[in-house]
Amino acid sequence: MDKTEKVLCIKRNLLPESWVTQKSIVPLELDSFVKYCSKAGFEFVKRKDAENDSSHKQIIPYIILQTKDHDKTAIYQRQGSEKRLHDLWSLGIGGHINPIDMNRQKDSFKQILITGMQRELDEELEKMPGEISPKFIGVISEDITDVGKVHLGAVFTITANNPEDFLPGEELFQFKWAKTDTLDQLNLELWSTMALNLIKK
């Protein structure tokens, strides 16, 4: 972990209670999410401090790729910097939002969120279609795991006309498209199980 890295955080006690229960799966429109987060206020905190401070929630874009008929979902095995998630299967592409995602001091929360999400996609995928339309579907959060206690997922879905148009980068270890109705047979990270439930809602 880069000890100087700063990440986008919101104080837990300023977020809606329904978002930060022991296990929260909350369907939500993007405008509502942005309104609540903008009202709560956000700050960039050193990641090394934020990772051990459950009074803050680090906001993580969590992007799921599915075929248009939802029959298949892209999955990969965790092998990145977050060692607590290693060897679990994940549906979510994404990561921390950093000051680099804020182009100007007056950038809105929505602008920062979308810029951070797009940067993560560009970093994680070597190729993707020129036209993509990420759809925000809600938030996930849990206090069951050490990782979950300090993060809140902003879940987006992208539907693919042609799965082969998406080419994974090195971080997406063993990337493949799997039948959606078989995913519960895999050793999924908790957020992925929660995100699947969110999609079904």
Buried (B, 14 or more C-beta within 10 A) or exposed (E): EEEEBBBBBBBBEBBBEEBBEEEBBBBBEBEBBBEBBEEBEBEBBBBBEBBEBBEBBBBBBBBBBBBEEEEBBBBBBBBBEBEEBEEBBBBBBBBBBBEEBBEEEEEEBBBBBBBBBBBBBEEBBEEBEEEBEBEBBBBBBBBEBEBBBBBBBBBBBBBBEEBEEBEBEEBBBEBBBBEBEEBEEBEBBBBBBBBBEBBEE
